[in-house]
Amino acid sequence: MKIGVPKEIKTNENRIALVPAGAEALITAGHSVRIETGAGLGSGFSDEDYLKVGASIAPDAAAVWKDSEMIMKVKEPIRTEWPHMRKGQLIFTYFHFAADEELTRAHLASGATCIAYETVELPTRELPLLTPMSEVAGRMAVQEGAKYLEKLYGGRGVLLGGVPGVAPAKVVILGGGIVGINAAKMAAGMGAKVVILDISLERLRYLSDVMPANVQLIYSNRHNILEQIKTADLVVGGVLIPGAKAPRLVRREDLSTMQPGSVIVDVAIDQGGCVETIHATTHENPTYVVDGVIHYGVANMPGGVPRTSTLALTNATLPYALQLANKGWKVALRDNPALLKGLNVTDGKVTYEGVAEAFAMKFHEPSQFLA
């Protein structure tokens, strides 16, 4: 199979979908790999690194897209890339379709087959290709939140861990999944007072066994969320419904109850966000203020630490990419039910229920396209 890896062109997105070791594995399996020139530089990989393992270097994105049967990316193709997409081409990346109707319709119109990292799902309900980036984003959420709590950035001027004789900051985390648990590890490790809210009692019981003593676990409902955010210094949104829009847990009117200079980091922004007033921002301009509350809505947070993120992502995606390349996407999806759940769009049809529901589109059972 001809596999292409274009350079990521979202603002300050320095990750690449395939490290040289991954390219080598695909080439060893009998496939060809073409990398757009300079695509790996942001993650510390030169064109020469790819040439050494047998990949070829394309002069521009158009050449990569034109020649490739499978495109591997990190982020969804943006508007300037849409003309490159074509019927029958396989695109394997993060899409987050349910948060963007225009993006969804563009891919439907292209006729391409779109397999989304974020909806590949194991029988255990684990999302193996979302997990590594959720781990990075959860940890970064606290790192960034702590920075914007500094007075220089308009924050309350609070140190997360406090000092002897001065109380630590309070960090409220909405959702006890991968983002939540990693945010909690970081915040608790820095000495903050941490509260995690989740609707799953089973998850709360698990967290009670693994979290340190400075982490409090509370069942998530409207009343409890309002009570906790009133006294929060930092709120981290980590709620996820796989492939669907995130629920809005913090409303516009709730901001008036929060402390001036407090910070919201909404990691759920890729799926629309769990805070009503959040909108996507960039690493260049990451924050804005609504009703005295600092909002951080960077939609590609792991792109800020591309070396770590790229290595973690390829560790997870490469085995699935090998299946797709070795067998072709139809056989690979028939053989692997987890990978089948990643099929979101094919042949102009929506094949993931969460995406269909988000835009009142017709849902097509994915298995019917595997004959």
ABEGO torsion letter per residue (X at the ends): XBBBBBBBABBGBABBABBAAAAAAAAAAGBBBBBBBGAAAAAGBBAAAAAAAGBBBBABAAAAAAABABBBBABBBBAAAAAABBBGBBBBBBAGAAABAAAAAAAAAAGBBBBBAAABBBAAGBBAAAAAAAAAAAAAAAAAAAAAABAAAGBAGBBAAEBBGBBBBBBBBBEABAAAAAAAAAAAAAGBBBBBBBABAAAAAAAAAABBAABBBBBBBAAAAAAAAAABABBBBABBBBGBBBBBABBAAAAAABBBGBBBBBAAAAAGEABAABBBBBAABABBBBGGBBBBABABAAAABAAAAAAAAAAAAAAAAAAAAAAEAAAAAAABAAAAAABABBGGBBABAAAAAAAGBBBBBAAAAAX
